Amino acid sequence: MKAIILAGGLGTRLKPFTEVIPKPLLPIGESSVLEIQILSLKKHGITDIIIATNHMAEYVEAFLGNGDKYGVRLQFSKEREPLGTCGPVSLVREQLTEPFLLMNGDVLTTLDFSKAAAFADSIAANLLVMTKEIAVPFQFGKIISEGDYIVGVEEKPDLKLEILAGIYIFKPPMLDLIPRGAYYGIDTLIKDMIARHLKIAKYPIREYWLDIGRVNDYEVAQEAYREHFAGLKKPVTP
């Protein structure tokens, strides 16, 4: 299975860090976001990886090289203008003859990619969406009532939401739905599929997952590296 990592974002919410370093190459522990993703994919047998770039593309390509130092094969695809989360797929569609994985370049996870791929093979849907349940603090007390009387109160309960986790598995028929060279996001794709009554499967992530979208998340990622990713070592090259 091939994987495409979306590494072309501007990282505006992570300024001032991203004014000098592209977001996917921000240092996390002894590694970087992209390197952790590459080694995580390799751990589960995914070694053919396309890096979709835009912002500071030359920097990203020079830093990663051809993938030899990670024990994988890296290719690079550069957008001339932003294409959203699905648009970059259209630039390499001739290479995507089998199911492939697409993931955002700012997600860290210990997801078992091989199990997710096996589930995608087993289910009758051309798109598998990874999801994650998150708890959002609620600032008000929740009232429990019966008719005109209050029978209980829950003080500031967390709201549990199931969200898009930024990781997807596509089967080749999906390519016909993605316009060539045009801005097209995953939200639009999902809405278009629902409108056409096409099946979309989901795969809940039970493992660790973090979206590095804000400065606070970046600080959390440093702690997560020590606990979850420090064991992902680059091969020693001669």
Contacts in CASP RR format, 6 or more apart in sequence:
PFRMAT RR
TARGET T0000
AUTHOR 0000-0000-0000
METHOD contacts of the structure
MODEL  1
MKAIILAGGLGTRLKPFTEVIPKPLLPIGESSVLEIQILSLKKHGITDII
IATNHMAEYVEAFLGNGDKYGVRLQFSKEREPLGTCGPVSLVREQLTEPF
LLMNGDVLTTLDFSKAAAFADSIAANLLVMTKEIAVPFQFGKIISEGDYI
VGVEEKPDLKLEILAGIYIFKPPMLDLIPRGAYYGIDTLIKDMIARHLKI
AKYPIREYWLDIGRVNDYEVAQEAYREHFAGLKKPVTP
1 46 0 8 1.000
1 48 0 8 1.000
1 98 0 8 1.000
1 99 0 8 1.000
1 100 0 8 1.000
1 101 0 8 1.000
1 117 0 8 1.000
2 46 0 8 1.000
2 48 0 8 1.000
2 49 0 8 1.000
2 50 0 8 1.000
2 95 0 8 1.000
2 96 0 8 1.000
2 98 0 8 1.000
2 100 0 8 1.000
2 101 0 8 1.000
3 41 0 8 1.000
3 46 0 8 1.000
3 48 0 8 1.000
3 49 0 8 1.000
3 50 0 8 1.000
3 100 0 8 1.000
3 101 0 8 1.000
3 102 0 8 1.000
3 103 0 8 1.000
4 49 0 8 1.000
4 50 0 8 1.000
4 51 0 8 1.000
4 52 0 8 1.000
4 77 0 8 1.000
4 88 0 8 1.000
4 89 0 8 1.000
4 92 0 8 1.000
4 100 0 8 1.000
4 101 0 8 1.000
4 102 0 8 1.000
4 103 0 8 1.000
5 24 0 8 1.000
5 34 0 8 1.000
5 37 0 8 1.000
5 38 0 8 1.000
5 49 0 8 1.000
5 50 0 8 1.000
5 51 0 8 1.000
5 52 0 8 1.000
5 103 0 8 1.000
5 104 0 8 1.000
5 105 0 8 1.000
6 52 0 8 1.000
6 84 0 8 1.000
6 85 0 8 1.000
6 88 0 8 1.000
6 102 0 8 1.000
6 103 0 8 1.000
6 104 0 8 1.000
6 105 0 8 1.000
7 22 0 8 1.000
7 24 0 8 1.000
7 34 0 8 1.000
7 51 0 8 1.000
7 52 0 8 1.000
7 53 0 8 1.000
7 60 0 8 1.000
7 105 0 8 1.000
8 22 0 8 1.000
8 24 0 8 1.000
8 52 0 8 1.000
8 53 0 8 1.000
8 54 0 8 1.000
8 55 0 8 1.000
8 57 0 8 1.000
8 60 0 8 1.000
8 79 0 8 1.000
8 105 0 8 1.000
9 22 0 8 1.000
9 23 0 8 1.000
9 24 0 8 1.000
9 54 0 8 1.000
9 55 0 8 1.000
9 82 0 8 1.000
10 18 0 8 1.000
10 23 0 8 1.000
10 55 0 8 1.000
11 18 0 8 1.000
11 23 0 8 1.000
11 55 0 8 1.000
11 106 0 8 1.000
11 213 0 8 1.000
12 18 0 8 1.000
13 213 0 8 1.000
13 214 0 8 1.000
13 215 0 8 1.000
14 23 0 8 1.000
14 26 0 8 1.000
14 212 0 8 1.000
14 213 0 8 1.000
14 214 0 8 1.000
14 215 0 8 1.000
14 218 0 8 1.000
17 23 0 8 1.000
17 26 0 8 1.000
17 215 0 8 1.000
17 218 0 8 1.000
18 26 0 8 1.000
21 27 0 8 1.000
21 59 0 8 1.000
22 55 0 8 1.000
22 56 0 8 1.000
22 59 0 8 1.000
22 60 0 8 1.000
23 33 0 8 1.000
23 105 0 8 1.000
23 106 0 8 1.000
23 212 0 8 1.000
24 32 0 8 1.000
24 33 0 8 1.000
24 34 0 8 1.000
24 37 0 8 1.000
24 60 0 8 1.000
24 105 0 8 1.000
24 106 0 8 1.000
25 32 0 8 1.000
25 33 0 8 1.000
25 34 0 8 1.000
25 59 0 8 1.000
25 60 0 8 1.000
25 63 0 8 1.000
26 32 0 8 1.000
26 33 0 8 1.000
26 212 0 8 1.000
26 218 0 8 1.000
28 36 0 8 1.000
28 108 0 8 1.000
28 221 0 8 1.000
28 222 0 8 1.000
28 224 0 8 1.000
28 225 0 8 1.000
28 229 0 8 1.000
29 222 0 8 1.000
29 225 0 8 1.000
29 226 0 8 1.000
29 230 0 8 1.000
30 225 0 8 1.000
30 230 0 8 1.000
31 39 0 8 1.000
31 225 0 8 1.000
31 229 0 8 1.000
31 232 0 8 1.000
31 234 0 8 1.000
32 63 0 8 1.000
33 105 0 8 1.000
33 106 0 8 1.000
33 108 0 8 1.000
33 212 0 8 1.000
33 221 0 8 1.000
34 51 0 8 1.000
34 60 0 8 1.000
34 64 0 8 1.000
34 105 0 8 1.000
35 64 0 8 1.000
35 70 0 8 1.000
35 234 0 8 1.000
36 108 0 8 1.000
36 225 0 8 1.000
36 229 0 8 1.000
36 232 0 8 1.000
37 103 0 8 1.000
37 105 0 8 1.000
37 107 0 8 1.000
37 108 0 8 1.000
38 49 0 8 1.000
38 64 0 8 1.000
38 67 0 8 1.000
38 70 0 8 1.000
38 72 0 8 1.000
38 74 0 8 1.000
39 70 0 8 1.000
39 232 0 8 1.000
39 233 0 8 1.000
39 234 0 8 1.000
40 109 0 8 1.000
40 110 0 8 1.000
40 111 0 8 1.000
40 113 0 8 1.000
40 229 0 8 1.000
40 232 0 8 1.000
41 47 0 8 1.000
41 49 0 8 1.000
41 72 0 8 1.000
41 101 0 8 1.000
41 113 0 8 1.000
42 70 0 8 1.000
42 71 0 8 1.000
42 72 0 8 1.000
43 232 0 8 1.000
44 112 0 8 1.000
44 113 0 8 1.000
44 114 0 8 1.000
44 117 0 8 1.000
45 113 0 8 1.000
45 114 0 8 1.000
46 101 0 8 1.000
46 113 0 8 1.000
47 71 0 8 1.000
47 72 0 8 1.000
47 73 0 8 1.000
48 72 0 8 1.000
48 73 0 8 1.000
49 72 0 8 1.000
49 73 0 8 1.000
49 74 0 8 1.000
49 75 0 8 1.000
50 74 0 8 1.000
50 75 0 8 1.000
50 76 0 8 1.000
50 77 0 8 1.000
50 92 0 8 1.000
50 95 0 8 1.000
51 60 0 8 1.000
51 61 0 8 1.000
51 64 0 8 1.000
51 74 0 8 1.000
51 75 0 8 1.000
51 76 0 8 1.000
51 77 0 8 1.000
52 77 0 8 1.000
52 79 0 8 1.000
52 88 0 8 1.000
52 91 0 8 1.000
52 92 0 8 1.000
53 60 0 8 1.000
53 61 0 8 1.000
53 76 0 8 1.000
53 77 0 8 1.000
53 78 0 8 1.000
53 79 0 8 1.000
54 78 0 8 1.000
54 79 0 8 1.000
54 81 0 8 1.000
54 82 0 8 1.000
57 76 0 8 1.000
57 78 0 8 1.000
60 76 0 8 1.000
61 76 0 8 1.000
64 70 0 8 1.000
64 74 0 8 1.000
65 74 0 8 1.000
66 73 0 8 1.000
66 74 0 8 1.000
67 73 0 8 1.000
67 74 0 8 1.000
68 237 0 8 1.000
69 234 0 8 1.000
69 235 0 8 1.000
69 237 0 8 1.000
70 234 0 8 1.000
70 235 0 8 1.000
71 235 0 8 1.000
75 92 0 8 1.000
77 88 0 8 1.000
77 91 0 8 1.000
77 92 0 8 1.000
79 88 0 8 1.000
79 91 0 8 1.000
81 183 0 8 1.000
82 183 0 8 1.000
83 90 0 8 1.000
83 91 0 8 1.000
83 181 0 8 1.000
83 182 0 8 1.000
83 183 0 8 1.000
83 184 0 8 1.000
84 183 0 8 1.000
84 184 0 8 1.000
84 185 0 8 1.000
85 102 0 8 1.000
85 104 0 8 1.000
85 166 0 8 1.000
85 184 0 8 1.000
85 185 0 8 1.000
85 186 0 8 1.000
86 102 0 8 1.000
86 178 0 8 1.000
86 184 0 8 1.000
86 185 0 8 1.000
86 186 0 8 1.000
86 188 0 8 1.000
86 189 0 8 1.000
87 178 0 8 1.000
87 179 0 8 1.000
87 181 0 8 1.000
87 182 0 8 1.000
87 183 0 8 1.000
87 184 0 8 1.000
87 185 0 8 1.000
89 96 0 8 1.000
89 102 0 8 1.000
89 170 0 8 1.000
89 175 0 8 1.000
89 178 0 8 1.000
90 175 0 8 1.000
90 178 0 8 1.000
90 179 0 8 1.000
90 180 0 8 1.000
90 181 0 8 1.000
90 182 0 8 1.000
90 184 0 8 1.000
91 181 0 8 1.000
93 175 0 8 1.000
93 178 0 8 1.000
93 180 0 8 1.000
96 170 0 8 1.000
96 172 0 8 1.000
96 175 0 8 1.000
97 172 0 8 1.000
98 172 0 8 1.000
99 117 0 8 1.000
99 120 0 8 1.000
99 121 0 8 1.000
99 169 0 8 1.000
99 170 0 8 1.000
99 171 0 8 1.000
99 172 0 8 1.000
100 169 0 8 1.000
100 170 0 8 1.000
101 113 0 8 1.000
101 116 0 8 1.000
101 117 0 8 1.000
101 167 0 8 1.000
101 168 0 8 1.000
101 169 0 8 1.000
101 170 0 8 1.000
102 167 0 8 1.000
102 168 0 8 1.000
102 169 0 8 1.000
102 170 0 8 1.000
103 166 0 8 1.000
103 167 0 8 1.000
103 168 0 8 1.000
104 166 0 8 1.000
104 167 0 8 1.000
104 211 0 8 1.000
106 211 0 8 1.000
106 212 0 8 1.000
106 213 0 8 1.000
107 165 0 8 1.000
107 166 0 8 1.000
107 167 0 8 1.000
107 209 0 8 1.000
107 210 0 8 1.000
107 211 0 8 1.000
107 212 0 8 1.000
108 208 0 8 1.000
108 209 0 8 1.000
108 210 0 8 1.000
108 212 0 8 1.000
108 221 0 8 1.000
108 224 0 8 1.000
108 228 0 8 1.000
108 229 0 8 1.000
109 165 0 8 1.000
109 167 0 8 1.000
109 205 0 8 1.000
109 207 0 8 1.000
109 208 0 8 1.000
109 209 0 8 1.000
109 210 0 8 1.000
110 207 0 8 1.000
110 208 0 8 1.000
110 209 0 8 1.000
110 228 0 8 1.000
110 229 0 8 1.000
111 130 0 8 1.000
111 167 0 8 1.000
111 205 0 8 1.000
111 207 0 8 1.000
111 209 0 8 1.000
112 207 0 8 1.000
116 128 0 8 1.000
116 130 0 8 1.000
116 167 0 8 1.000
116 169 0 8 1.000
116 203 0 8 1.000
117 169 0 8 1.000
119 128 0 8 1.000
119 201 0 8 1.000
119 203 0 8 1.000
120 128 0 8 1.000
120 169 0 8 1.000
120 171 0 8 1.000
120 201 0 8 1.000
120 203 0 8 1.000
123 201 0 8 1.000
124 199 0 8 1.000
125 199 0 8 1.000
125 200 0 8 1.000
125 201 0 8 1.000
126 170 0 8 1.000
126 171 0 8 1.000
126 173 0 8 1.000
126 174 0 8 1.000
126 198 0 8 1.000
126 199 0 8 1.000
127 168 0 8 1.000
127 169 0 8 1.000
127 170 0 8 1.000
127 171 0 8 1.000
127 174 0 8 1.000
127 189 0 8 1.000
127 190 0 8 1.000
127 193 0 8 1.000
127 198 0 8 1.000
127 200 0 8 1.000
127 201 0 8 1.000
128 168 0 8 1.000
128 169 0 8 1.000
128 201 0 8 1.000
128 202 0 8 1.000
128 203 0 8 1.000
129 164 0 8 1.000
129 165 0 8 1.000
129 168 0 8 1.000
129 190 0 8 1.000
129 200 0 8 1.000
129 201 0 8 1.000
129 202 0 8 1.000
129 203 0 8 1.000
130 164 0 8 1.000
130 165 0 8 1.000
130 166 0 8 1.000
130 167 0 8 1.000
130 168 0 8 1.000
130 202 0 8 1.000
130 203 0 8 1.000
130 204 0 8 1.000
130 205 0 8 1.000
131 162 0 8 1.000
131 163 0 8 1.000
131 164 0 8 1.000
131 165 0 8 1.000
131 202 0 8 1.000
131 203 0 8 1.000
131 204 0 8 1.000
131 205 0 8 1.000
132 162 0 8 1.000
132 163 0 8 1.000
132 165 0 8 1.000
132 204 0 8 1.000
132 205 0 8 1.000
132 209 0 8 1.000
133 160 0 8 1.000
133 161 0 8 1.000
133 162 0 8 1.000
133 163 0 8 1.000
133 204 0 8 1.000
134 160 0 8 1.000
134 161 0 8 1.000
134 163 0 8 1.000
135 158 0 8 1.000
135 159 0 8 1.000
135 160 0 8 1.000
136 158 0 8 1.000
136 159 0 8 1.000
136 160 0 8 1.000
136 161 0 8 1.000
137 156 0 8 1.000
137 158 0 8 1.000
137 159 0 8 1.000
138 156 0 8 1.000
138 157 0 8 1.000
138 158 0 8 1.000
138 159 0 8 1.000
139 156 0 8 1.000
140 156 0 8 1.000
141 153 0 8 1.000
141 154 0 8 1.000
141 155 0 8 1.000
141 156 0 8 1.000
141 157 0 8 1.000
142 153 0 8 1.000
142 154 0 8 1.000
142 155 0 8 1.000
142 157 0 8 1.000
143 150 0 8 1.000
143 152 0 8 1.000
143 153 0 8 1.000
144 150 0 8 1.000
144 151 0 8 1.000
144 152 0 8 1.000
144 153 0 8 1.000
144 154 0 8 1.000
145 151 0 8 1.000
145 152 0 8 1.000
162 204 0 8 1.000
164 186 0 8 1.000
164 187 0 8 1.000
165 205 0 8 1.000
165 209 0 8 1.000
165 211 0 8 1.000
166 186 0 8 1.000
166 211 0 8 1.000
167 205 0 8 1.000
168 186 0 8 1.000
177 189 0 8 1.000
177 192 0 8 1.000
177 193 0 8 1.000
178 184 0 8 1.000
178 189 0 8 1.000
190 200 0 8 1.000
193 200 0 8 1.000
194 200 0 8 1.000
208 224 0 8 1.000
208 228 0 8 1.000
210 217 0 8 1.000
210 220 0 8 1.000
210 221 0 8 1.000
210 224 0 8 1.000
211 217 0 8 1.000
212 218 0 8 1.000
212 221 0 8 1.000
END
